[in-house]
C-alpha cells in the first residue's frame, strides 16, 4: 500500500522497487560523475589514454542518457546489458594492449585501480535482487581488468605502487566480490524475514500486523473495508477435525483471492475472520464505491457458498462492509464493518450488511437474493 492509500500497481512497484532506486542512483548520479572524471583525465593525456578514457566516458554517458529516456520497464534490460558491455570493452582494450600494442601509462593505471574494485562493489548493490548476476558481473570485470593490467605489465609499465599490479587488482576485486556476496545474502534473508513477518503461514494472506502497518501508512483516499467471517466454523473443526478446518481456511482464502483478482488486498485477521480492503477508483464518488464494493463482496460470498471444500464440506460467509471517509483512519472503518458483521450474524448469516455513516443502524444488502 502506498502513502496515498491505494494498492500499488505493477508500474508503481517497478518505479519504487529497491533495484530501480539503486539503478537510478547508479545510472543517473554515479555514472555521469565517473564520465566527467574520465573526460577531465583526458586533458593532457597521451593519445592512447585519451582513446580509452573517451570510450569509457562515452559508454557511461550513453547508458546514463538511455536510463533517463527509456520507460521504466526497459530499465531492467539496460541494467543487465551494461555490465557485459563494459566487461567486453575492457577485454577488447586488454586484447589490443601489450608488446607492440596499446601501452598503458600511469594515468590509465590509476583509473583502472580506482574504478575496478569500485565498479565491482557498485554492481553488487545494483544486483542485490539477483546475487548470481552480481557475482558473475563482478568476476567478469575482475578477470578482464586483471588481464588488462597483466598485458600492460608485459608491455613494460612499471608502477611505483607495486611490481605486481595485476595480482593487486585480482585480490582487491575478489575480496569485494566475496564481501558483496555475503552482504547480498544478508539482505536476502532480511527481506524474506520481513515478508514472512507480514504473512499468515496457513493461508499465505497478509496478517493482522500487515493490516496495522498498512493502516498507519494509508492516506486520505477513500476505501471500502469488509470484515468476513466463516459461519459455524466451529462445527467444521468439531465434525471433521482441525486439519479439515485448516483446509477450509485455505480454500476460503483462495476463493476470496480468485474473486478479487488483484482488485483489493486480503488479510487474515485471525481464526476464521478475514479483512478485505478495496481502493476507490480515481474520480469515483461514495455511491460508486459502495456499489462496486458491495457487488464484489457479494461475489465473494456467493463463490464461497458455491464451492465444496474438504470431504464435500460446504460453508458460508457473513460479511460487514463499510466505507472510510476522506482522511479517516482505517481502524474507524473497521469498527463499523465489524459491527455490521455482527448484524449479519444475528440476521441469519450468509449475507452482506452495509454499515452506514455513524448514528444510523446498518441495513442488509440484498444482492442475488442473499439478503433476509
MIKE-826084 format. One record per atom (N, C-alpha, C, O): residue in one letter; x, y, z. Coordinates in steps of 0.05 Angstrom, whole numbers, plus 5000, padded with zeros to 4 digits. Last residue first. Layout:
aXYZ ...
% end
This chain:
x436247795078 x433947675092 x431347765080 x429247685090 x440047695016 x439247845040 x436847715053 x435647535042 x441047434969 x442447334993 x441447475018 x442047375040 x439247554918 x437447414936 x438747314962 x437747144976 x443247854894 x442847574885 x441147414905 x441547174908 x443448264950 x444548204924 x444147914918 x444647744935 x441448674993 x440148444981 x441148414953 x439948504934 x444448855053 x444548885025 x443248635012 x443948415020 x441549105114 x442548885098 x442448955068 x440649085059 x444149675148 x441949555133 x443049335116 x445149365105 x445649955213 x446349825188 x443949695175 x442049615188 x443050585238 x443350295240 x444050175213 x443250275193 x446951175246 x444751045233 x445150745234 x447450655233 x451451355271 x448951465280 x446551335267 x444251385276 x456151385217 x455551365245 x452851485252 x452051695241 x453651115153 x455151315169 x454351295199 x452251195205 x452450395151 x452050675142 x453750865159 x455250775177 x454949795131 x454949975154 x454650265144 x456350355129 x451549265101 x452949515097 x452649685122 x450449725132 x452348575100 x450948805112 x452749055110 x455149045116 x451147985066 x452848215068 x451248445080 x449048495070 x450447295089 x449447545077 x451547765081 x453447735097 x450446845125 x450546815096 x449447065081 x447747035064 x445847015181 x448446935168 x448146915138 x445946955126 x441547225209 x441246965195 x443746865181 x443646645171 x442547675238 x440347685219 x440047425203 x438347415185 x447047605267 x444547585282 x442147585263 x439947515271 x450847675226 x450647425240 x447947395254 x446747175253 x450048195210 x449647985191 x449347715204 x447747545196 x451548455257 x448648475248 x448048255228 x445948135228 x456948345257 x455248235278 x452348245271 x450748065278 x458248655212 x458548355211 x456848225233 x455548025228 x457549165231 x455749065210 x455848765208 x453848635202 x461849175266 x459149205277 x457049105257 x455048975264 x465849155228 x465648935248 x462848935261 x461748725266 x465149645203 x464749395188 x464449155207 x462848975201 x466449985245 x463749995234 x463149735218 x460949625220 x471849845252 x469949815274 x467049815264 x465349665274 x474049995203 x474049715211 x471949665233 x470449475233 x473750545204 x472150395184 x471950095192 x469849975188 x477450625245 x474650705249 x472850565229 x470650475237 x482150425221 x481050295245 x478150375250 x476550205259 x483550775181 x482250525174 x481050385198 x479150235195 x481951465195 x483651225199 x482050975192 x479650955195 x480051905142 x479251755166 x481151515170 x481851385151 x480952175095 x482652235118 x482052085143 x483352125164 x474452105075 x477052205068 x478552285093 x477652445109 x471551515107 x471351795097 x474251885091 x476151765100 x470650845086 x472151045102 x471751315090 x471651345065 x465150415089 x466750595073 x468150795091 x466850905110 x463949715103 x463849995110 x465650155091 x467450035078 x460749095114 x462149275095 x461849565104 x459649645111 x461048435138 x460348715143 x462048895126 x464448855124 x458747785122 x460648005118 x459348265126 x456948315123 x459147075126 x457647325133 x459747545130 x462047515136 x459346495085 x460646735096 x458546935104 x456546975091 x459045775091 x458046035081 x459646255096 x460946215116 x461245135067 x461045345087 x459945595074 x459945625050 x461344435058 x460644695048 x460344885071 x459344815093 x465243855046 x464244055065 x463644315052 x465244415036 x467543465016 x464943565007 x463743765026 x461343845023 x472543385038 x470443195044 x467643285035 x465643195046 x473944085035 x474843815042 x472543635050 x470843705066 x468844434998 x471544415009 x472044125017 x470743935008 x465544694943 x465544474963 x468444444972 x470344424955 x462745344929 x464945144928 x464544934950 x463344984971 x458545704938 x458445514915 x460445284917 x459845064909 x460046024980 x457745844984 x457545634962 x456445424966 x464246294955 x464846114977 x462545924982 x462945684987 x461346584917 x463346384908 x464046194930 x464245954925 x458146914948 x456846714931 x458846504923 x458146264921 x462047234974 x460147074989 x458946854973 x458846624981 x464347484928 x465947314946 x464147124962 x464646884963 x459947774910 x461047564893 x462847374909 x462847134904 x459448124953 x457347934948 x458247714930 x457447474933 x464148414944 x463948254968 x461648044965 x461947824975 x462648654895 x464948484896 x464848304921 x465448064919 x458148954907 x457948744887 x460248554889 x459948314885 x460349304945 x458149124953 x457948894933 x457548664941 x464049594914 x464949424936 x462849224944 x463448984949 x460649854877 x462749674868 x463649484890 x463949244886 x457250144911 x456149944893 x458349744884 x457849504885 x460950474938 x459150304953 x458150074935 x458149844943 x463350754896 x464950574912 x463150374927 x463850144930 x458851064878 x460250874860 x461850664876 x461650424870 x457751364924 x455751174914 x457050974896 x456450734898 x462351684930 x461551504952 x459651284941 x459851054948 x465751684866 x464551814889 x463651594909 x464151354905 x471851654829 x469451524838 x468351664863 x469951754880 x476751874815 x474352014806 x471751884815 x469551994810 x480051264816 x480351554813 x477751674802 x476751584782 x476650784858 x477850854833 x478051164832 x476451304844 x478250594925 x476550724906 x477950804881 x480350884882 x480649944945 x481050224940 x479050344921 x478150204902 x478849504994 x478349564966 x478749864962 x477350024974 x480748995037 x480949285031 x480649325002 x482049204985 x478148515080 x478648585052 x478748895050 x476849025059 x479648035129 x479048315123 x479848375094 x481948285085 x476847465162 x478547585142 x477747875139 x475447955145 x476646935210 x475847205202 x477847325183 x480347295186 x477546485239 x476146455214 x475346725202 x473446735186 x483546695268 x481546495268 x480246455241 x481746415221 x484747345238 x485147155260 x482946945260 x480647015254 x485147615191 x485047765216 x485647585240 x486947675260 x488547585134 x487247415153 x487447545181 x489647585192 x487048045082 x488547985106 x487047765122 x484547755122 x487648285016 x486348105034 x488148045058 x490547995054 x486248824973 x488248684990 x486748525010 x484748625021 x483948844904 x483948924932 x486048774947 x487548614935 x484248634854 x482848894857 x482748984886 x481649204891 x486448134846 x488248364847 x486848634851 x488248834851 x481747804846 x483547824823 x485248074823 x485448214802 x477247694878 x478347964877 x480248014853 x480148224841 x476447144869 x474347344861 x475547624859 x474847774840 x481346924887 x480446874860 x478347084851 x478447184828 x481347074941 x483447184922 x482547144893 x483047324877 x476946774960 x476947074962 x478947194942 x478347384928 x478846254950 x476446354937 x476346664937 x475646784917 x483346224984 x483646204954 x481246314940 x481546454920 x480746265033 x482646475025 x483046464995 x483246674983 x477845785031 x476346045031 x478246275023 x477446445008 x482145425032 x480345435009 x478745695008 x478345804986 x484345525082 x485945575058 x484145595033 x484645755015 x479945375114 x481045645115 x482645715090 x482445925079 x479544835100 x477345015094 x478345305094 x477645465077 x484344645121 x483844625092 x481644815083 x481744945062 x483344725175 x485544875162 x485144875132 x485745075118 x479244345182 x478744635186 x480844805173 x480245015161 x482043875175 x480043955155 x479344245157 x478944375137 x485043925221 x486443915196 x484543985173 x485244135155 x481243895262 x482544155257 x484144155230 x484444365218 x475143545245 x477843565256 x479143825247 x478343965228 x469843495230 x471843385212 x474643405223 x476543285211 x466843695274 x465843465259 x468043335243 x468243085242 x469644115297 x468643905315 x467843655299 x468143435309 x470944435252 x473044315269 x472044085286 x473343875288 x465744555235 x467644425217 x469844285233 x470444055228 x463644825279 x462444565271 x464344405253 x464544165255 x466345295278 x466945105299 x465844835293 x467044625300 x463945585238 x466545455232 x467245255253 x468645055247 x459145855228 x459145595242 x461745445237 x461745205233 x461546235173 x459346165191 x459745885202 x460545695188 x467246625171 x466046365163 x463946285183 x464446275207 x467047315158 x467347105178 x465946855168 x463746865157 x469947935139 x468547695132 x469047475152 x471347455163 x469548615131 x470348405150 x468648165145 x466148185146 x471749105085 x469848885092 x471048695112 x473448625109 x472049755064 x473249555081 x471049355089 x468949425098 x473950225015 x471850045025 x473149825041 x475249715032 x476750875020 x476950595019 x474350465026 x472650575040 x479351484994 x477051335004 x477451035000 x478450944979 x485551785016 x483751674996 x481551515009 x481751425031 x489451985050 x486752095052 x484751975032 x482452055032 x493451395065 x493051675063 x490151755063 x488451615074 x496650895105 x494650975086 x494151275087 x494451395109 x500050725145 x501250855121 x499250965101 x499951115083 x496850495183 x498350735190 x499550885166 x499851125166 x495150065152 x493150265162 x494550525170 x493550735164 x499749765146 x498549895122 x496550115130 x496350315117 x500349595199 x502349755186 x501249905162 x501850145158 x495549305207 x496149535224 x498249715211 x497949955212 x496248915166 x493949095165 x494449345182 x493949575174 x500748645185 x500848795160 x498648995157 x498949215147 x498548425231 x500848615234 x501048775208 x501449025209 x494948065209 x493948295224 x496148515228 x495548745227 x497647875144 x496547825170 x495648085184 x495648305172 x496347655076 x497547845095 x496147805123 x493847715124 x496046935064 x495047205062 x496647395080 x498247305097 x497546425072 x499246585054 x498246865051 x499547025037 x494946095108 x493546165083 x495346315063 x494646325039 x498945985148 x497045785139 x495845845112 x495845675094 x502146435160 x503346195149 x501445985139 x502145825122 x500947085138 x499746865154 x500846605143 x500446545119 x506147575135 x504447365123 x503447175143 x504747105163 x509847915155 x507348035147 x505347825136 x503147895127 x514347605161 x513247735185 x510447845179 x508847875198 x515847485110 x514547275126 x513147395151 x511147305160 x518247965096 x515947875081 x514447665097 x511947675099 x522547995132 x520448205132 x517948115118 x515748175126 x525347535115 x524247545141 x522047755144 x520047715157 x526747695063 x525047455067 x523747455094 x521447395097 x530148125076 x527648175061 x525747935064 x523347985067 x534147835104 x532648055117 x529948105103 x527848115116 x536147505065 x534847385089 x533147595103 x531047535114 x538147885030 x536047695021 x534647585045 x532147565045 x542148125061 x539848285053 x537548105044 x535248155050 x545647695065 x544447805090 x542047965083 x539947955096 x547047635011 x545647425025 x544347515051 x542047435057 x549648125002 x547248064987 x545647845001 x543147855002 x554048055035 x552148275041 x549548215027 x547348265038 x556647635010 x555747605037 x553647815044 x551647745057 x557847874960 x556047634961 x554947594989 x552647524993 x561348274977 x558748344965 x556848114965 x554448154970 x565647974995 x564148135014 x561348215003 x559348215017 x567047754945 x566347584968 x564747734989 x562647634998 x568148214914 x566148024905 x565147854929 x562747804932 x572448434944 x569848584941 x567648394933 x565448414943 x576248034935 x575348104962 x572648244962 x570848184978 x576848074880 x575747834891 x574747874920 x572747764928 x579248584878 x576648544866 x575248294877 x572848294882 x584148504905 x582248714914 x579448654903 x577548674918 x586548084876 x585948044904 x583848254913 x581948184927 x587048324825 x585648074828 x584748044857 x582447974863 x590248784835 x587548814825 x585848564830 x583548574838 x594948524852 x593648704870 x590748744861 x588848744878 x596348254806 x595648094829 x594148274849 x592248184862 x597548694772 x595348504765 x594448344790 x592048304794 x602048934798 x599449064799 x597148874791 x595048894804 x607348834821 x605448624812 x602648734814 x601048634830 x610449224843 x611349104818 x609548884808 x610048774787 x607149824863 x607849544867 x608849434841 x608149534820 x607350384854 x606050274877 x606949994883 x607549924906 x609650524806 x611250584830 x609950454855 x611350414875 x609250064752 x608050254771 x609850294795 x611350114802 x611549974692 x612449914719 x611350124738 x612550334741 x610149704631 x609249904650 x610049814678 x609249604687 x611649314594 x613749474606 x612749684625 x614449844635 x608048964574 x609049164555 x611049354568 x612149524554 x606648684618 x608348544598 x609548744578 x611648694568 x603249064641 x605848994654 x607748854635 x610148904636 x599149044605 x600749294608 x603449234621 x605449344614 x597348524615 x598348594589 x599948854589 x602048874576 x595648594669 x597848404662 x599048464635 x601448454632 x591448944663 x593849034677 x596248844671 x598548934670 x587948614633 x588848864622 x591448954636 x593349034623 x586948194670 x588248144644 x589448394632 x591648394621 x584248484708 x586748354715 x588348294690 x590748334689 x579648634679 x581448844689 x584148724697 x586248854692 x577448124668 x578248294646 x580148514655 x582048574641 x576547914721 x578247774702 x579247964680 x581647954673 x573048304743 x575648244756 x577548104736 x579948184735 x568748274709 x570348514709 x573048474722 x575048574713 x567047754723 x567747814695 x569448064694 x571448074679 x565847794777 x568147624769 x568947684740 x571347674734 x561548154773 x563848224788 x566248064780 x568448164778 x557947854742 x559048104731 x561548194746 x563448294734 x557147424777 x558147374750 x559347634739 x561547634727 x554947664823 x557547524824 x558747494797 x561147534794 x550147884802 x552148054815 x554847924816 x556948054811 x547547434785 x548347634765 x550447814777 x552447884763 x546647194835 x548247054815 x549247254794 x551547234786 x543347554862 x546047514872 x547747374851 x550147434849 x539047984851 x539947764834 x542847704841 x544647804827 x538148424881 x535848244878 x536647994861 x534947814858 x542848704878 x542148584904 x539848394902 x539548214918 x545548934835 x544248674831 x543748544858 x544048304861 x547849394853 x545949414831 x544349164827 x542149164818 x551449214891 x549049344900 x546949354878 x544549334884 x555148994854 x554048824875 x551448944886 x549448804889 x556549444825 x554949244812 x553749044832 x551548944828 x559649704863 x557249834854 x555449624840 x552949634844 x563949344868 x562249404891 x559549514882 x557449444892 x566049394816 x565149134826 x563249164850 x561249034851 x567549934817 x565349844800 x564249574808 x561849524807 x571749924855 x569350084860 x566950004843 x564650004852 x575549594830 x574149504855 x571649664860 x569649554870 x576249964781 x575749674782 x574349574807 x572049494805 x577350504790 x574750424781 x574150124782 x571850044785 x582750504809 x580550634824 x577850524816 x576150464833 x585650214772 x585850144800 x583550264817 x582650134836 x584350494725 x583550224728 x583550134757 x581749994766 x586651004736 x583850974731 x582850694735 x580750654748 x592050874742 x590550984765 x587550954761 x586150894780 x593150704690 x593450524712 x591850614736 x590550454749 x592551174661 x590650954657 x590850744680 x588750634688 x596951454684 x594251554686 x592151334683 x590351304698 x601551154671 x600751184699 x597851284702 x596551204721 x599550754613 x601150964626 x600150994654 x598050884662 x599850194568 x598650344589 x600650554600 x603050544596 x599950144499 x601650144523 x600250314544 x599650544540 x597349744450 x596749964468 x598449934493 x598349734506 x602849364422 x600149464421 x599849704439 x601649864443 x607849164429 x607049224402 x604249334399 x603349394377 x605848834487 x608048904470 x607148944441 x605848774429 x599249084506 x601448904508 x603748994489 x603549204477 x592449124479 x594749224494 x597049014493 x596748804481 x588148914456 x589649094439 x592249194454 x593849334441 x586048624497 x586948474474 x588748654456 x590548554443 x584449034532 x586648854540 x587748704516 x590248664515 x580349254502 x582749424507 x585049244516 x587349294508 x576948814505 x577948904479 x580449074482 x582449034468 x575848804559 x577148584547 x578348654520 x580548564513 x573049294564 x575649264578 x577149024567 x579649044564 x568549154533 x570249374526 x573049354539 x575049394526 x566448724563 x567348684535 x569248904526 x571248854513 x564849004609 x566948794611 x568148734583 x570548704580 x560949334586 x563349454599 x565549244601 x567849304594 x557248954570 x558449124550 x561049254561 x563049274547 x555848714620 x557248554599 x558548724578 x560748664568 x553449194646 x555949064656 x557248894635 x559748914632 x548749324611 x551049504615 x553549364625 x555749404614 x544648944613 x546348964589 x548949124594 x550949054583 x541949014660 x543248754655 x545048754631 x546848594629 x539949524655 x541649464678 x543149204673 x545449184681 x536749454610 x539049634608 x541049564631 x543449564627 x532649124631 x534449024610 x536949194607 x539149084602 x530749504671 x532049254679 x533649134656 x535949044662 x528549924640 x530949974657 x532249714666 x534749704667 x523949834614 x526449774599 x528949824616 x531149784607 x519850004648 x520049724642 x522649644628 x523549414629 x520650594647 x521450424670 x521650124663 x523550004672 x523050824583 x520950784603 x521950584624 x523750434620 x529051214570 x527450974567 x525350944589 x525651044611 x531751674587 x529951684565 x528051444563 x525751474555 x535151524629 x533351754633 x531151744612 x528851794618 x538051114608 x536551064632 x534451284637 x532351234648 x540651374565 x538551174559 x536851124584 x534451084582 x544351684594 x542151814579 x539951624572 x537551694574 x547551274615 x546151464633 x543851594619 x541651624630 x549651064569 x547950894586 x546351074605 x543951014610 x552551504550 x550451394534 x548551224551 x546051244548 x556351574592 x554351784586 x552051684569 x549751754574 x559151084589 x557851164614 x555651374608 x553451354618 x561251104537 x559450884545 x557850964570 x555450904571 x564451564540 x562151554522 x560251334529 x557751374528 x568251394578 x566451614584 x564051614566 x561851674575 x570750984549 x569350924574 x567451144582 x565251084591 x572851284506 x570951064501 x569350994526 x566950954525 x576251634533 x574051744518 x571951524512 x569551584514 x580051284554 x578451444572 x575951554558 x573751554569 x582251094505 x581050914524 x579151064543 x576850974547 x584151574481 x582251394467 x580751214486 x578351174484 x587651784519 x585251934511 x583151754497 x580751784502 x591651394518 x589951424542 x587451584536 x585351514546 x593651494467 x592551224474 x590751244498 x588551134498 x595452024471 x593251954453 x592051684459 x589551654457 x596152204542 x597252114516 x594952034498 x592751994507 x593052794570 x593752514570 x594952444543 x594652584523 x591153314571 x594053274574 x594852984574 x597252934577 x585053084591 x586553324586 x589453274592 x590253204614 x582652624608 x583752624581 x585352874575 x586952874556 x580452724658 x583052584656 x584252584628 x586652544626 x575552944645 x577653114656 x580352994654 x582353134649 x573152464630 x573652674610 x575652874620 x577352974604 x572952194678 x574552084656 x575152294635 x577352304625 x569552524707 x572252484717 x574052374694 x576352454692 x564852464677 x566152724679 x569052704688 x570752844678 x563851914686 x564452014659 x565752284660 x567652334645 x562851924741 x565151774731 x565851874703 x568251914697 x558152234740 x560552324755 x563052184746 x565152304743 x554751904710 x555552164700 x557952284714 x559652414702 x554551454747 x555751434721 x556451704709 x558651734698 x551951664794 x554651564795 x555951554767 x558251644764 x546851854773 x548652014790 x551551924788 x553352074781 x544251504740 x543751784737 x545551974754 x545652214749 x545850984753 x545951074725 x545651374722 x546751494703 x545450964811 x547950894796 x548051014769 x550051144762 x540351154823 x542651274835 x545151214820 x546851394816 x537250794792 x537151084787 x539551224799 x540751404786 x538650304817 x539350364789 x539350654782 x541050754768 x536350374866 x539250354865 x540150414836 x542250544832 x531050374848 x532050604863 x535150604862 x536350814859 x530549864825 x530150104809 x531350354822 x532550524809 x531549524869 x533349524846 x533049774829 x535049884819 x527049684903 x529849734911 x531749724887 x533349904885 x521550004869 x522949774879 x525849844885 x526850044875 x518650414847 x519550454875 x520950204886 x521550204910 x517350264796 x518650524800 x519850544827 x521950684831 x514849774804 x517349784789 x518850044795 x521250034799 x510149934831 x512049754844 x514749764831 x516849774844 x507750234791 x508750364815 x510750194830 x512750294840 x506649824755 x508450034747 x509550184771 x511850254772 x503149494785 x505749394777 x507649614769 x510049594775 x500349914838 x500049774813 x502849684805 x504849774816 x498749884907 x500749944886 x500249784861 x499749544863 x492650134931 x494249894927 x496249954904 x495450074884 x492950784961 x491950594941 x493850354940 x496150374946 x494951144997 x492750985006 x491750784985 x489950634991 x499451434989 x497051564981 x494551394987 x492351484983 x503551095003 x502851315022 x500251455014 x499051585031 x501150434983 x502750674981 x501950885001 x499850855014 x501749765000 x500050005000 x501850255000 x503750265015 
% end
